[in-house]
Amino acid sequence: MRQDYPILEFDPTREAIIEPGKLIAPIDIPEHCVICFFQDVLSGLVNSGRATHVVDGRSEMGRHPLYEMEVDGQRLAFFHPGVGAPLAAGLLEEVIARGCRTFIVCGGAGVLNSAIAVGHIVVPVAAVRDEGISYHYLPPAREVPPSPEAVEAIERVLERHRLPYAVGKTWTTDAFYRETPDKVRLRREEGCLTVEMEAAAFFAVARFRHVCLAQMLYGGDDLGGAAWDHRDWVSRGSVRAKLFWLAAEACLEL
């Protein structure tokens, strides 16, 4: 139905003209998959010989490789989703079509409260939908949640390792150069701890495709003060590696 704004014209039709499940054949791939934004961590796994290359997706950017490895006798897939909701959602769609069904995402995020230290773990229980992709998978709404059973698995793992973490909402936006002071204040007032670019899209695709998915973030740059503080967040190699292995552990529990 035509609306005043095209983004509100949700169509619940299950099958699109370009349908991943008809274009991409299932392959022998693990059901469990970690989606990891840390290219340094993934490159380390590949270069060490621990991971096996399975297949490539392709776009105008080039290859989008999917890997697998063995963890404690279990098969685990992993891939980098790119940056930004459209690419991340598209690559998730393709991996679902190949056969993965259970996902834990690990990445970093800007913090909206300066008290959240660099490296502190945040577990989103909802994403504010300030991007475009989720509106093509779910009816318009302010938020979208992850899979509750996947959130529970993450929390079990973090508590097992006695790691402190925060639980709250995340703000997903396409426009990182338009995170204004007033918008930061509004999002903070509604309970958002972090800001990133993909969570709402991941959660929406997972709900539409009936797969299990949740996300772990670590506190990165700071948008909660009077001025932006980068905090050298992308160089936290030990934090990033630890988050990958925590995500793997949680994923394999599902």
C-alpha atoms as an extended CHARMM CRD file, in Angstrom:
* protein
*
       254  EXT
         1         1  MET       CA              0.0000000000        0.0000000000        0.0000000000  PROA      1               0.0000000000
         2         2  ARG       CA              1.3100000000        3.4210000000       -0.9470000000  PROA      2               0.0000000000
         3         3  GLN       CA              2.4250000000        5.5320000000        2.0170000000  PROA      3               0.0000000000
         4         4  ASP       CA              3.6240000000        9.1030000000        2.3380000000  PROA      4               0.0000000000
         5         5  TYR       CA              7.1730000000        7.8050000000        2.7250000000  PROA      5               0.0000000000
         6         6  PRO       CA              8.4400000000        4.8260000000        0.6760000000  PROA      6               0.0000000000
         7         7  ILE       CA             10.3790000000        3.3340000000        3.5770000000  PROA      7               0.0000000000
         8         8  LEU       CA              7.0440000000        2.6430000000        5.3190000000  PROA      8               0.0000000000
         9         9  GLU       CA              5.6740000000        0.5880000000        2.4040000000  PROA      9               0.0000000000
        10        10  PHE       CA              6.4840000000       -2.8080000000        3.8800000000  PROA      10              0.0000000000
        11        11  ASP       CA              5.4870000000       -5.7450000000        1.6840000000  PROA      11              0.0000000000
        12        12  PRO       CA              5.1190000000       -9.0660000000        3.5830000000  PROA      12              0.0000000000
        13        13  THR       CA              5.4770000000      -11.1720000000        0.4050000000  PROA      13              0.0000000000
        14        14  ARG       CA              7.8800000000      -13.9610000000        1.3200000000  PROA      14              0.0000000000
        15        15  GLU       CA              9.4940000000      -14.4270000000       -2.0790000000  PROA      15              0.0000000000
        16        16  ALA       CA             11.2730000000      -11.5550000000       -3.8380000000  PROA      16              0.0000000000
        17        17  ILE       CA             12.2130000000      -11.2980000000       -7.5030000000  PROA      17              0.0000000000
        18        18  ILE       CA             15.8640000000      -11.9440000000       -6.5940000000  PROA      18              0.0000000000
        19        19  GLU       CA             15.5340000000      -14.7070000000       -3.9940000000  PROA      19              0.0000000000
        20        20  PRO       CA             18.7680000000      -15.9380000000       -2.3160000000  PROA      20              0.0000000000
        21        21  GLY       CA             17.4550000000      -19.4500000000       -1.8000000000  PROA      21              0.0000000000
        22        22  LYS       CA             16.8560000000      -19.8580000000       -5.5280000000  PROA      22              0.0000000000
        23        23  LEU       CA             20.1430000000      -18.3330000000       -6.6550000000  PROA      23              0.0000000000
        24        24  ILE       CA             22.5000000000      -19.9240000000       -4.1190000000  PROA      24              0.0000000000
        25        25  ALA       CA             22.6080000000      -23.6800000000       -3.5800000000  PROA      25              0.0000000000
        26        26  PRO       CA             23.1380000000      -25.1270000000       -0.0950000000  PROA      26              0.0000000000
        27        27  ILE       CA             26.5870000000      -26.5240000000        0.5320000000  PROA      27              0.0000000000
        28        28  ASP       CA             28.2980000000      -28.6200000000        3.1990000000  PROA      28              0.0000000000
        29        29  ILE       CA             28.7340000000      -25.8320000000        5.7350000000  PROA      29              0.0000000000
        30        30  PRO       CA             28.4720000000      -25.7260000000        9.5480000000  PROA      30              0.0000000000
        31        31  GLU       CA             25.1220000000      -24.7350000000       10.9980000000  PROA      31              0.0000000000
        32        32  HSD       CA             26.9050000000      -22.4800000000       13.5070000000  PROA      32              0.0000000000
        33        33  CYS       CA             28.5370000000      -19.2720000000       12.2930000000  PROA      33              0.0000000000
        34        34  VAL       CA             30.3120000000      -16.2810000000       13.8420000000  PROA      34              0.0000000000
        35        35  ILE       CA             29.9330000000      -12.9970000000       12.0010000000  PROA      35              0.0000000000
        36        36  CYS       CA             33.0490000000      -11.0190000000       12.8980000000  PROA      36              0.0000000000
        37        37  PHE       CA             33.9260000000       -7.4160000000       12.0560000000  PROA      37              0.0000000000
        38        38  PHE       CA             37.5620000000       -7.7990000000       13.1110000000  PROA      38              0.0000000000
        39        39  GLN       CA             39.5880000000       -8.4000000000        9.9620000000  PROA      39              0.0000000000
        40        40  ASP       CA             42.7960000000       -8.5670000000       11.9970000000  PROA      40              0.0000000000
        41        41  VAL       CA             41.4260000000      -11.4990000000       13.9810000000  PROA      41              0.0000000000
        42        42  LEU       CA             40.0980000000      -13.3060000000       10.9160000000  PROA      42              0.0000000000
        43        43  SER       CA             43.3400000000      -12.8230000000        9.0040000000  PROA      43              0.0000000000
        44        44  GLY       CA             45.2420000000      -14.2800000000       11.9340000000  PROA      44              0.0000000000
        45        45  LEU       CA             43.0820000000      -17.4050000000       11.9240000000  PROA      45              0.0000000000
        46        46  VAL       CA             43.4760000000      -17.8380000000        8.1710000000  PROA      46              0.0000000000
        47        47  ASN       CA             47.2040000000      -17.1260000000        8.0630000000  PROA      47              0.0000000000
        48        48  SER       CA             47.8870000000      -19.5430000000       10.9220000000  PROA      48              0.0000000000
        49        49  GLY       CA             46.3130000000      -22.3610000000        8.9230000000  PROA      49              0.0000000000
        50        50  ARG       CA             43.6150000000      -22.9320000000       11.5100000000  PROA      50              0.0000000000
        51        51  ALA       CA             40.7760000000      -22.0120000000        9.1410000000  PROA      51              0.0000000000
        52        52  THR       CA             39.7340000000      -23.5700000000        5.8470000000  PROA      52              0.0000000000
        53        53  HSD       CA             38.3620000000      -21.5100000000        2.9890000000  PROA      53              0.0000000000
        54        54  VAL       CA             34.9230000000      -22.7970000000        1.9640000000  PROA      54              0.0000000000
        55        55  VAL       CA             33.4870000000      -20.5040000000       -0.7040000000  PROA      55              0.0000000000
        56        56  ASP       CA             33.4620000000      -16.8980000000       -1.8890000000  PROA      56              0.0000000000
        57        57  GLY       CA             30.5940000000      -14.5230000000       -2.3020000000  PROA      57              0.0000000000
        58        58  ARG       CA             31.1840000000      -11.8550000000       -4.9320000000  PROA      58              0.0000000000
        59        59  SER       CA             30.3580000000       -8.1770000000       -5.3090000000  PROA      59              0.0000000000
        60        60  GLU       CA             31.8900000000       -5.1470000000       -7.0290000000  PROA      60              0.0000000000
        61        61  MET       CA             34.1670000000       -4.9360000000       -3.9690000000  PROA      61              0.0000000000
        62        62  GLY       CA             35.6190000000       -8.3370000000       -4.8310000000  PROA      62              0.0000000000
        63        63  ARG       CA             35.6380000000      -11.5470000000       -2.7780000000  PROA      63              0.0000000000
        64        64  HSD       CA             33.6350000000      -12.0970000000        0.3950000000  PROA      64              0.0000000000
        65        65  PRO       CA             35.1300000000      -15.3440000000        1.7420000000  PROA      65              0.0000000000
        66        66  LEU       CA             33.3880000000      -17.7830000000        4.0410000000  PROA      66              0.0000000000
        67        67  TYR       CA             35.6160000000      -19.9500000000        6.2350000000  PROA      67              0.0000000000
        68        68  GLU       CA             35.2470000000      -22.7910000000        8.6630000000  PROA      68              0.0000000000
        69        69  MET       CA             37.3430000000      -24.3250000000       11.4230000000  PROA      69              0.0000000000
        70        70  GLU       CA             37.0640000000      -26.8980000000       14.1870000000  PROA      70              0.0000000000
        71        71  VAL       CA             36.5640000000      -25.7690000000       17.7780000000  PROA      71              0.0000000000
        72        72  ASP       CA             36.5290000000      -28.4730000000       20.4700000000  PROA      72              0.0000000000
        73        73  GLY       CA             35.4380000000      -31.0670000000       17.9510000000  PROA      73              0.0000000000
        74        74  GLN       CA             32.6590000000      -28.9400000000       16.4690000000  PROA      74              0.0000000000
        75        75  ARG       CA             32.5250000000      -27.2490000000       13.0830000000  PROA      75              0.0000000000
        76        76  LEU       CA             32.2160000000      -23.4630000000       13.0840000000  PROA      76              0.0000000000
        77        77  ALA       CA             31.8720000000      -21.1340000000       10.0900000000  PROA      77              0.0000000000
        78        78  PHE       CA             32.8430000000      -17.4630000000       10.1210000000  PROA      78              0.0000000000
        79        79  PHE       CA             32.9400000000      -14.4780000000        7.7940000000  PROA      79              0.0000000000
        80        80  HSD       CA             33.4000000000      -10.7130000000        7.7050000000  PROA      80              0.0000000000
        81        81  PRO       CA             30.1250000000       -8.9000000000        6.8980000000  PROA      81              0.0000000000
        82        82  GLY       CA             31.6330000000       -5.7380000000        5.4720000000  PROA      82              0.0000000000
        83        83  VAL       CA             30.6080000000       -2.3670000000        6.8910000000  PROA      83              0.0000000000
        84        84  GLY       CA             27.1050000000       -0.9330000000        6.7720000000  PROA      84              0.0000000000
        85        85  ALA       CA             23.6680000000       -2.4930000000        6.9630000000  PROA      85              0.0000000000
        86        86  PRO       CA             23.0040000000       -3.1560000000        3.2360000000  PROA      86              0.0000000000
        87        87  LEU       CA             26.1630000000       -5.1740000000        2.6330000000  PROA      87              0.0000000000
        88        88  ALA       CA             25.9660000000       -6.9360000000        5.9930000000  PROA      88              0.0000000000
        89        89  ALA       CA             22.3410000000       -7.9480000000        5.4180000000  PROA      89              0.0000000000
        90        90  GLY       CA             23.0740000000       -9.1570000000        1.8930000000  PROA      90              0.0000000000
        91        91  LEU       CA             26.0110000000      -11.2980000000        2.9800000000  PROA      91              0.0000000000
        92        92  LEU       CA             23.9790000000      -12.7390000000        5.8490000000  PROA      92              0.0000000000
        93        93  GLU       CA             21.2360000000      -13.6490000000        3.3720000000  PROA      93              0.0000000000
        94        94  GLU       CA             23.7430000000      -15.5060000000        1.2060000000  PROA      94              0.0000000000
        95        95  VAL       CA             25.2580000000      -17.4280000000        4.1130000000  PROA      95              0.0000000000
        96        96  ILE       CA             21.7810000000      -18.4370000000        5.2830000000  PROA      96              0.0000000000
        97        97  ALA       CA             21.0620000000      -19.6920000000        1.7680000000  PROA      97              0.0000000000
        98        98  ARG       CA             24.2610000000      -21.7550000000        1.8880000000  PROA      98              0.0000000000
        99        99  GLY       CA             23.0910000000      -23.4940000000        5.0660000000  PROA      99              0.0000000000
       100       100  CYS       CA             24.1440000000      -21.6560000000        8.2500000000  PROA      100             0.0000000000
       101       101  ARG       CA             21.3440000000      -21.2860000000       10.8070000000  PROA      101             0.0000000000
       102       102  THR       CA             22.8060000000      -20.0580000000       14.0990000000  PROA      102             0.0000000000
       103       103  PHE       CA             24.7640000000      -16.8230000000       14.3570000000  PROA      103             0.0000000000
       104       104  ILE       CA             26.5880000000      -14.7490000000       16.9310000000  PROA      104             0.0000000000
       105       105  VAL       CA             27.8960000000      -11.3980000000       15.7230000000  PROA      105             0.0000000000
       106       106  CYS       CA             30.8970000000       -9.7010000000       17.3270000000  PROA      106             0.0000000000
       107       107  GLY       CA             31.9210000000       -6.1340000000       16.6270000000  PROA      107             0.0000000000
       108       108  GLY       CA             32.6880000000       -2.7430000000       18.1050000000  PROA      108             0.0000000000
       109       109  ALA       CA             30.4580000000        0.2800000000       18.6110000000  PROA      109             0.0000000000
       110       110  GLY       CA             30.5170000000        3.8930000000       19.6200000000  PROA      110             0.0000000000
       111       111  VAL       CA             29.3970000000        4.4630000000       23.1920000000  PROA      111             0.0000000000
       112       112  LEU       CA             26.7910000000        7.0650000000       24.1490000000  PROA      112             0.0000000000
       113       113  ASN       CA             27.9030000000        7.1060000000       27.7670000000  PROA      113             0.0000000000
       114       114  SER       CA             31.5140000000        8.0100000000       28.4770000000  PROA      114             0.0000000000
       115       115  ALA       CA             31.4870000000        5.7520000000       31.5350000000  PROA      115             0.0000000000
       116       116  ILE       CA             31.4960000000        2.6990000000       29.2410000000  PROA      116             0.0000000000
       117       117  ALA       CA             35.1920000000        1.9560000000       28.9450000000  PROA      117             0.0000000000
       118       118  VAL       CA             37.0090000000        0.9340000000       25.7910000000  PROA      118             0.0000000000
       119       119  GLY       CA             36.6920000000       -2.8150000000       25.5150000000  PROA      119             0.0000000000
       120       120  HSD       CA             33.7240000000       -3.1440000000       27.8780000000  PROA      120             0.0000000000
       121       121  ILE       CA             31.2630000000       -5.7070000000       26.5020000000  PROA      121             0.0000000000
       122       122  VAL       CA             27.7260000000       -4.6510000000       25.6260000000  PROA      122             0.0000000000
       123       123  VAL       CA             24.9560000000       -7.1240000000       24.7710000000  PROA      123             0.0000000000
       124       124  PRO       CA             22.1410000000       -5.4800000000       22.7960000000  PROA      124             0.0000000000
       125       125  VAL       CA             18.6210000000       -6.6190000000       23.6460000000  PROA      125             0.0000000000
       126       126  ALA       CA             17.0550000000       -4.3300000000       21.0330000000  PROA      126             0.0000000000
       127       127  ALA       CA             18.2040000000       -2.1410000000       18.1440000000  PROA      127             0.0000000000
       128       128  VAL       CA             16.6140000000        1.2100000000       17.3420000000  PROA      128             0.0000000000
       129       129  ARG       CA             15.8460000000        1.0690000000       13.6230000000  PROA      129             0.0000000000
       130       130  ASP       CA             17.3940000000        4.2830000000       12.2980000000  PROA      130             0.0000000000
       131       131  GLU       CA             18.5990000000        2.5910000000        9.0890000000  PROA      131             0.0000000000
       132       132  GLY       CA             16.8630000000        1.4480000000        5.9410000000  PROA      132             0.0000000000
       133       133  ILE       CA             17.2910000000       -2.3120000000        5.5410000000  PROA      133             0.0000000000
       134       134  SER       CA             15.1260000000       -3.5190000000        8.4280000000  PROA      134             0.0000000000
       135       135  TYR       CA             12.0280000000       -1.8070000000        6.9820000000  PROA      135             0.0000000000
       136       136  HSD       CA             12.1470000000       -4.1790000000        4.0090000000  PROA      136             0.0000000000
       137       137  TYR       CA             12.0980000000       -7.2580000000        6.2760000000  PROA      137             0.0000000000
       138       138  LEU       CA              9.6860000000       -6.2700000000        9.0540000000  PROA      138             0.0000000000
       139       139  PRO       CA              6.7280000000       -3.8870000000        9.4210000000  PROA      139             0.0000000000
       140       140  PRO       CA              7.6310000000       -0.3840000000       10.6130000000  PROA      140             0.0000000000
       141       141  ALA       CA              8.4000000000       -0.2180000000       14.3380000000  PROA      141             0.0000000000
       142       142  ARG       CA             10.8450000000        1.6560000000       16.4840000000  PROA      142             0.0000000000
       143       143  GLU       CA             12.9400000000       -1.3320000000       17.5680000000  PROA      143             0.0000000000
       144       144  VAL       CA             13.8010000000       -4.9080000000       16.6620000000  PROA      144             0.0000000000
       145       145  PRO       CA             15.1030000000       -7.5170000000       19.1360000000  PROA      145             0.0000000000
       146       146  PRO       CA             17.6730000000      -10.2670000000       18.6070000000  PROA      146             0.0000000000
       147       147  SER       CA             16.8640000000      -13.9380000000       19.2070000000  PROA      147             0.0000000000
       148       148  PRO       CA             16.3250000000      -14.3240000000       22.9740000000  PROA      148             0.0000000000
       149       149  GLU       CA             17.9050000000      -17.7820000000       23.1370000000  PROA      149             0.0000000000
       150       150  ALA       CA             21.0710000000      -16.3910000000       21.5230000000  PROA      150             0.0000000000
       151       151  VAL       CA             21.2030000000      -13.5030000000       24.0130000000  PROA      151             0.0000000000
       152       152  GLU       CA             20.8690000000      -16.0530000000       26.8280000000  PROA      152             0.0000000000
       153       153  ALA       CA             23.7680000000      -18.0720000000       25.4040000000  PROA      153             0.0000000000
       154       154  ILE       CA             25.9640000000      -14.9640000000       25.2840000000  PROA      154             0.0000000000
       155       155  GLU       CA             25.1300000000      -14.1020000000       28.8760000000  PROA      155             0.0000000000
       156       156  ARG       CA             25.8420000000      -17.6500000000       30.0690000000  PROA      156             0.0000000000
       157       157  VAL       CA             29.2730000000      -17.5390000000       28.4590000000  PROA      157             0.0000000000
       158       158  LEU       CA             30.1310000000      -14.1160000000       29.8700000000  PROA      158             0.0000000000
       159       159  GLU       CA             29.0350000000      -15.1330000000       33.3510000000  PROA      159             0.0000000000
       160       160  ARG       CA             30.9710000000      -18.3980000000       33.0930000000  PROA      160             0.0000000000
       161       161  HSD       CA             34.1240000000      -16.3880000000       32.3840000000  PROA      161             0.0000000000
       162       162  ARG       CA             33.1880000000      -13.8280000000       35.0620000000  PROA      162             0.0000000000
       163       163  LEU       CA             33.3790000000      -10.9820000000       32.5930000000  PROA      163             0.0000000000
       164       164  PRO       CA             31.5210000000       -7.7350000000       33.3120000000  PROA      164             0.0000000000
       165       165  TYR       CA             29.0680000000       -6.6240000000       30.6440000000  PROA      165             0.0000000000
       166       166  ALA       CA             26.2020000000       -4.2170000000       30.0860000000  PROA      166             0.0000000000
       167       167  VAL       CA             22.7960000000       -5.0210000000       28.6300000000  PROA      167             0.0000000000
       168       168  GLY       CA             20.7520000000       -2.4140000000       26.7670000000  PROA      168             0.0000000000
       169       169  LYS       CA             19.6370000000       -1.0410000000       23.4430000000  PROA      169             0.0000000000
       170       170  THR       CA             21.8300000000       -0.0770000000       20.5170000000  PROA      170             0.0000000000
       171       171  TRP       CA             21.1740000000        2.6440000000       17.9620000000  PROA      171             0.0000000000
       172       172  THR       CA             21.6380000000        1.4700000000       14.3690000000  PROA      172             0.0000000000
       173       173  THR       CA             22.1540000000        4.3080000000       11.8920000000  PROA      173             0.0000000000
       174       174  ASP       CA             23.4440000000        4.4930000000        8.3380000000  PROA      174             0.0000000000
       175       175  ALA       CA             24.7780000000        8.0190000000        8.7490000000  PROA      175             0.0000000000
       176       176  PHE       CA             27.7950000000        8.0650000000       11.0250000000  PROA      176             0.0000000000
       177       177  TYR       CA             28.6010000000       11.6270000000        9.9350000000  PROA      177             0.0000000000
       178       178  ARG       CA             25.1220000000       12.7360000000       11.0950000000  PROA      178             0.0000000000
       179       179  GLU       CA             25.2440000000       11.5870000000       14.7030000000  PROA      179             0.0000000000
       180       180  THR       CA             24.3410000000       14.9940000000       16.1080000000  PROA      180             0.0000000000
       181       181  PRO       CA             24.3420000000       15.9950000000       19.8000000000  PROA      181             0.0000000000
       182       182  ASP       CA             20.5540000000       16.1370000000       19.8970000000  PROA      182             0.0000000000
       183       183  LYS       CA             20.2020000000       12.6720000000       18.3490000000  PROA      183             0.0000000000
       184       184  VAL       CA             22.7570000000       11.2260000000       20.7620000000  PROA      184             0.0000000000
       185       185  ARG       CA             20.7570000000       12.7260000000       23.6340000000  PROA      185             0.0000000000
       186       186  LEU       CA             17.4740000000       11.3180000000       22.3040000000  PROA      186             0.0000000000
       187       187  ARG       CA             18.8970000000        7.8410000000       21.8410000000  PROA      187             0.0000000000
       188       188  ARG       CA             20.5210000000        7.8830000000       25.2560000000  PROA      188             0.0000000000
       189       189  GLU       CA             17.1990000000        8.8930000000       26.8310000000  PROA      189             0.0000000000
       190       190  GLU       CA             15.4910000000        5.8500000000       25.2960000000  PROA      190             0.0000000000
       191       191  GLY       CA             18.0820000000        3.4910000000       26.7010000000  PROA      191             0.0000000000
       192       192  CYS       CA             20.6870000000        3.1580000000       23.9450000000  PROA      192             0.0000000000
       193       193  LEU       CA             24.1780000000        2.4080000000       25.2100000000  PROA      193             0.0000000000
       194       194  THR       CA             25.8820000000        2.1910000000       21.8230000000  PROA      194             0.0000000000
       195       195  VAL       CA             25.6750000000        3.2850000000       18.2070000000  PROA      195             0.0000000000
       196       196  GLU       CA             26.6430000000        1.1740000000       15.2010000000  PROA      196             0.0000000000
       197       197  MET       CA             25.5320000000        0.5020000000       11.6280000000  PROA      197             0.0000000000
       198       198  GLU       CA             24.2930000000       -3.0830000000       11.3240000000  PROA      198             0.0000000000
       199       199  ALA       CA             22.5080000000       -4.5820000000       14.3600000000  PROA      199             0.0000000000
       200       200  ALA       CA             18.9360000000       -3.6790000000       13.3740000000  PROA      200             0.0000000000
       201       201  ALA       CA             19.5140000000       -5.1420000000        9.9110000000  PROA      201             0.0000000000
       202       202  PHE       CA             20.9830000000       -8.3700000000       11.3120000000  PROA      202             0.0000000000
       203       203  PHE       CA             18.1030000000       -8.7800000000       13.7520000000  PROA      203             0.0000000000
       204       204  ALA       CA             15.4830000000       -8.0950000000       11.0800000000  PROA      204             0.0000000000
       205       205  VAL       CA             16.9530000000      -10.5000000000        8.5120000000  PROA      205             0.0000000000
       206       206  ALA       CA             17.2540000000      -13.2040000000       11.1660000000  PROA      206             0.0000000000
       207       207  ARG       CA             13.6180000000      -12.8210000000       12.2070000000  PROA      207             0.0000000000
       208       208  PHE       CA             12.4210000000      -12.8430000000        8.5920000000  PROA      208             0.0000000000
       209       209  ARG       CA             14.4620000000      -15.9520000000        7.7220000000  PROA      209             0.0000000000
       210       210  HSD       CA             13.6700000000      -17.7300000000       11.0160000000  PROA      210             0.0000000000
       211       211  VAL       CA             17.2760000000      -18.1740000000       12.0680000000  PROA      211             0.0000000000
       212       212  CYS       CA             18.8800000000      -17.5760000000       15.4670000000  PROA      212             0.0000000000
       213       213  LEU       CA             21.0860000000      -14.4900000000       15.8980000000  PROA      213             0.0000000000
       214       214  ALA       CA             22.3560000000      -12.1320000000       18.5870000000  PROA      214             0.0000000000
       215       215  GLN       CA             25.2730000000       -9.7400000000       18.8750000000  PROA      215             0.0000000000
       216       216  MET       CA             28.1350000000       -8.8260000000       21.1850000000  PROA      216             0.0000000000
       217       217  LEU       CA             29.7540000000       -5.3940000000       21.0110000000  PROA      217             0.0000000000
       218       218  TYR       CA             32.7060000000       -3.8360000000       22.7260000000  PROA      218             0.0000000000
       219       219  GLY       CA             32.8770000000       -0.1810000000       23.7170000000  PROA      219             0.0000000000
       220       220  GLY       CA             34.8030000000        1.7890000000       21.1420000000  PROA      220             0.0000000000
       221       221  ASP       CA             34.9030000000        5.4900000000       20.3740000000  PROA      221             0.0000000000
       222       222  ASP       CA             33.0700000000        7.8690000000       22.7010000000  PROA      222             0.0000000000
       223       223  LEU       CA             30.1630000000       10.0350000000       21.5510000000  PROA      223             0.0000000000
       224       224  GLY       CA             28.9210000000       10.7410000000       25.0720000000  PROA      224             0.0000000000
       225       225  GLY       CA             31.0670000000       13.7670000000       25.8540000000  PROA      225             0.0000000000
       226       226  ALA       CA             31.3020000000       17.3210000000       24.6030000000  PROA      226             0.0000000000
       227       227  ALA       CA             33.5390000000       16.2110000000       21.7130000000  PROA      227             0.0000000000
       228       228  TRP       CA             34.1010000000       12.9350000000       19.8960000000  PROA      228             0.0000000000
       229       229  ASP       CA             36.9240000000       10.8320000000       21.3270000000  PROA      229             0.0000000000
       230       230  HSD       CA             38.3320000000        8.0750000000       19.1070000000  PROA      230             0.0000000000
       231       231  ARG       CA             40.0070000000        6.4160000000       22.1400000000  PROA      231             0.0000000000
       232       232  ASP       CA             42.2110000000        4.4160000000       19.7480000000  PROA      232             0.0000000000
       233       233  TRP       CA             39.5020000000        1.7690000000       19.8330000000  PROA      233             0.0000000000
       234       234  VAL       CA             40.3850000000       -0.1390000000       16.6380000000  PROA      234             0.0000000000
       235       235  SER       CA             43.8390000000       -1.1060000000       17.9120000000  PROA      235             0.0000000000
       236       236  ARG       CA             42.5750000000       -3.2120000000       20.8360000000  PROA      236             0.0000000000
       237       237  GLY       CA             43.7700000000       -6.5130000000       19.4020000000  PROA      237             0.0000000000
       238       238  SER       CA             43.4980000000       -8.6020000000       22.5670000000  PROA      238             0.0000000000
       239       239  VAL       CA             39.9420000000       -7.3850000000       23.2000000000  PROA      239             0.0000000000
       240       240  ARG       CA             38.9140000000       -8.1810000000       19.6600000000  PROA      240             0.0000000000
       241       241  ALA       CA             40.3960000000      -11.6830000000       19.7070000000  PROA      241             0.0000000000
       242       242  LYS       CA             38.7810000000      -12.4240000000       23.0610000000  PROA      242             0.0000000000
       243       243  LEU       CA             35.3880000000      -11.2890000000       21.7690000000  PROA      243             0.0000000000
       244       244  PHE       CA             35.6710000000      -13.6000000000       18.7620000000  PROA      244             0.0000000000
       245       245  TRP       CA             36.3180000000      -16.6360000000       20.9590000000  PROA      245             0.0000000000
       246       246  LEU       CA             33.5160000000      -15.6920000000       23.3410000000  PROA      246             0.0000000000
       247       247  ALA       CA             31.1940000000      -15.4090000000       20.3420000000  PROA      247             0.0000000000
       248       248  ALA       CA             32.3390000000      -18.8160000000       19.0960000000  PROA      248             0.0000000000
       249       249  GLU       CA             31.6820000000      -20.3900000000       22.4800000000  PROA      249             0.0000000000
       250       250  ALA       CA             28.2030000000      -18.8660000000       22.6960000000  PROA      250             0.0000000000
       251       251  CYS       CA             27.3660000000      -19.8570000000       19.1310000000  PROA      251             0.0000000000
       252       252  LEU       CA             28.3570000000      -23.4840000000       19.6400000000  PROA      252             0.0000000000
       253       253  GLU       CA             26.1550000000      -23.7140000000       22.7310000000  PROA      253             0.0000000000
       254       254  LEU       CA             23.0450000000      -23.0680000000       20.6510000000  PROA      254             0.0000000000
